[in-house]
């Protein structure tokens, strides 16, 4: 895979850790030609941003290297980016989710440290969902805006910092979706938000799921999933692990014990709570760099060290609970699943 200095300006590794077809550093001459073809078609359509090789490859993989379909997906994404929240670039620099700590009491969603492959770990707890209580604190629109901002922060600075620390390109996350306490009423109450979040993940942030662990899955869930997976791509199915309440051994096989919050069987106990700490390589001075989107304007919110590139105080493995944690995304677990 040859990089083009006109489009590619990376300050982190650009070769994927394992040889997979269509992934950076492991592409065929035909796939390299398809990157060139897609970029040329997008330039002809008036696109001038996000035409770097890694982005082109993600959109191509999402559409099985069908160049025409990848082009349409990218154009749809660019249109959405200009319209959503007054423009995604402006939103990520200025959005202030002041109600986050209160919302997290009813719907915890956060990035926290890394798995054994060096990828960010994203945790979501659906069992605590109380949509009525949440909507007294915030709105569905602000929840989605927070989701999008966290996706942008995942792309930069989180994944670049993890790539620098690991010495290889990391483009995906390890997601833990905790279903403890989930019942029919709770699941259905949040369907509207999940549907919107899933659409954002699937359509505008492709190829971000590395592994998905569904833990504390209720009785019968595995049977339902066995039906659902028939309609999923085999590559996606291989990423998903459905576990019951005895999940710790398998989960700790992927996430170091010291990186996993205590409530999930790990030993991590961040000051102020792991959910609000936003701890990871993106807070460590030797790996983090200011995200490129923060350089585009001087009005970036400065209360999150991830925005400015200034790391939190990590002395003793503790952190003040002032980092911006996720949104949702990349994600809700459902959104992440749908995206891959």
N, C-alpha and C positions, 0 to 999 in steps of 0.2 A: 504494500500500500504506500504510494508516494504522496506525500503531503505537498500542498501548493501554498507557498508563502503569501500569495495574494489573498487567500481565504483562511488559512490555518495559522493561528497565533496562540499556541498552547504553551503553558508554563508548567506542565505536568506530563507524566508518561502517556503515550498514545498507543501502546500495544496491549491488547487484552491478555489476561493471565493464562487462559486456556485456549487452544486452537479450536474455534468454532466457526463454521462457514459464515461468511459475511460479516464477521467481527473485525475490528481494527487490528491490523497486523497479520491477519489471516484471510485476506481476500484473494480471489482469483483475478486474473487479467480481465475476464468478462465483467466481474463485479466492479472493478476499478473503472471500466469503461462506462458502466451504468451510473456511477457516481458523476462522472464527467457529463454524461448525457442529461441526467436530472438537473444538475446545476445549470447547464446551458439553457435548458427549457425554462427554468425558473427565472433566469436573467432575462430571457426573451419576454417573459411575462411581466417584467418590471420589478422583480425581487432584488434587493440589494443587501439584505441582512440575513444572518444565520445560515449562510451558504457553506459553512466549513464542512470538512470531510466527515467528521464524526457525526454531525447532525444529519448529513445526507444519508449516511449508512443506517442510522436509526430509523429514518422514515422509509428507506428501502426495505429494511428487514421487516418492518411492520406491515408491509404490503408484498412480502415474498419476492422482492426485487422486480415487481411490476412497475416500471418507470412511470407509466401514465397514471396509475393509481396513486403512486407515491407523490407525484406532482400535484394531483388534486388534493390529497391529504395535506400537503404542505401549504398550498394556497388557502385552503379552508382555515388552517391554523393561523396563518398570517392575518387573515381577515378578522378572525376572532380576537387575536392579540391587540389589534387596533381598537376594537370596540369594547372589550370587557373591562369594566371598572374604570372607564375613561382612558384605557390603554394600559397594557400590562407593565410596560417599562416604567410608567409614571406610578402605577399602583404599588409596585414592589419597593419603590424608593420612599413612598410617603405613607403607606398603610400602617396604622397603629392599632393593634388589637388589644386595647386596654382591658377588655373584659375577659381576656383569655383564661386567667386563673379561675374565675367564676364558672366559665363554660366548661372547663376541664373537670369540674366536680361532677358533671353530668355526662360528659363525653370526652374522656382522656384520649388524646391523639398526639404523639410526640416522637421525635427522633432522639435516640439515646445511644451514644457510643457506637461500637462496631462489632461485627461478627468475626469469626475466625478467618474469613477471607478478606477482612479489612473493609467491608461495605458498611454503610450506615444501617443501623437497626431502627426500624419504624414500628411503633407499638400503638395498637388501637384497642380500646376496651368498650365493646358494644353493650356489655351487660349493665353498665351504669347509665345508659341513655335514658334521659327524661326530656323528650322534645318540648313538652309544654313549659317546663322549668327553664329550659335553654332559651326559648323564644321570649321569655320575660327579661332576659339578660342581653340578648343579641338578636340578630335577624338571620334568616337563611342566606340572604345576600352577603352579609358580612362573613358568615362562615365560609362561603364559597370564595370570597375574596382572600380570606386567610389561607384557604387551601391553595389557591393559585400562588400566593406569595411564598408559601413554603415549598412549592414545586420549583419556583425560581431559585430559592436558596439552596435547594437540593442540588440543582445543576451547578450552582456557583454561590457560595464557596464550599459546600459540604463534600461533594464528590471529588472535586480537584484536590482538596486537602487530604482526603482518604487515599487518592491515587498517589500523591507525593509520598505519603507515609508508607504505603505498601510497595511502592516501586513499580507498579503496573497500572494500567488504565482500569478504573472501576466506574461503571456506568449505571449500576443497579443497586437496589436495596434488599435487605433481608427484613421482611415484614412479619410481625407477630400479631395475629388477630385473636383476641381473647373473647370467647363467647360465654364466659361464666356468667350465669344469671340471665342469659338471653331467653326470652319467651316470645310467644307469638305477638303479644301486644306491643312489646318493646320493639321487635323487629319491624312490624308493620308501621309503627309510628314514625320511623325515620326513613321509610322507603323513598319519600319525595326527595329528601336531601341526598340520599345515597345514589339515587338515579342521576341526579344532576352532577354529583361528584364523579360518578363512574364515566359519564359522557366526557367530562373535562379530561380525565385521566386517559381514557381510551383514544380520544381524538386529537389531543394536543400535547400529550407528554408520553409518547410511545416508548416501549422498550426500557422501562425502568424497574421492572420486577425481576429480582434475582431468585429469591426463595420466599415462599409464603407458608407460614406455620399457623394453622387454625387450631388453637388449643381450647381445652374445656368444651369441645364440641358436644352438644347435647345428644341424647339417645336418638337414633334415627338419622342424624345429620350425615353420617358416612354413607348411608343408603341413598339419601337424596343426592349427595355429591356424585356417587357412582353413576347416577343417571345423567346429571348435568355434564360430567366430564366427557361424555360421548360426543358432545357438541363443541368441545374445546379443542384447540390445536394440541397435538401430542407434546409439543415443546412446552406449552403452558402447563399442561397436566403434570409433567415431570417436575415442575417447580413447586407444586402444591403438596403439603403434608397435612392431612387431617388427623388430629390427635385428640384423645379424650382427656380425662383428668390426670392420667399418668403420663404426662408429656415431658417431664423434666429431663430424663436421660437423653431423649432424642434432641430436644431443644438445646441442651448444654453441649451436645456434640457439635453444634453449629455456632453457638454464642458462648464466649468465655464467661465463666461464672462471675468473675469480677466485673464484667460489663453488663450483666443482667440484673435488673432490679430485684430486690429481695422477694417481692410478692410473687415473682415468677420462678423462684428457686435459685436465684443468684445471690450474690453477696453485696451488690452495689446499693448504697444508701446515701444518695447525694443530699447535701444540706439544702433544705427547702423542698426536697422531693425530686425524684428523678424526672418526673413528668415536666417540670418547669426548668430543669437545669440546662438542657440543650448541650450536654457534654459530648465531646467527640474531638477528633483531630482538627475539626474546623474551629476549635477554640484553643488550639495549641500553637504557640508562636512560631515553632519551627516548621509548621506545615501550612498554616493558613495565610492567605493573601487576600487583599481587598477584592471583593467581587467586581467584575467589570461593570455590572449595572449600576453600582454605587458611584462609579466615576463619571457617569453621564450627567450628573447634576449635583448641586450642593444641598438639596433639600431632603436627603436621605435621613430617615429616622435613625438616631444615634444610640438609642437605649439598648440595642442588641449588638454585642461585640461582633457578631457575624457580619453585620452590615458594614462596619468600618474596617474589619480585618484585625481589630485589636482583640486579643484573646481575653477570656475571663481569667480570673485568678483560680488556678487549678491546684493550688498548694494542698497537699494532703488528699487529693482526689475529690475535693469538695468544690462546689461552685455556688455563687450567689444565684438565686432563682430569678434572674432577670433576662435570660436568653429567650429569644423567640423560638418556641417549639412548633411542631407542626400543626398543622393544619390538617390536614387531611389528605389527606390524601391519600401525595404523590400521591392524601390521602387516605381515603378509607381503604380498608382491606379489600372491600368489594370493588372499589374503584381501581385499586391496583390490579386485582385479579382480572377485571374486565379489560384493562389496558394491555394485557400481554397476550 
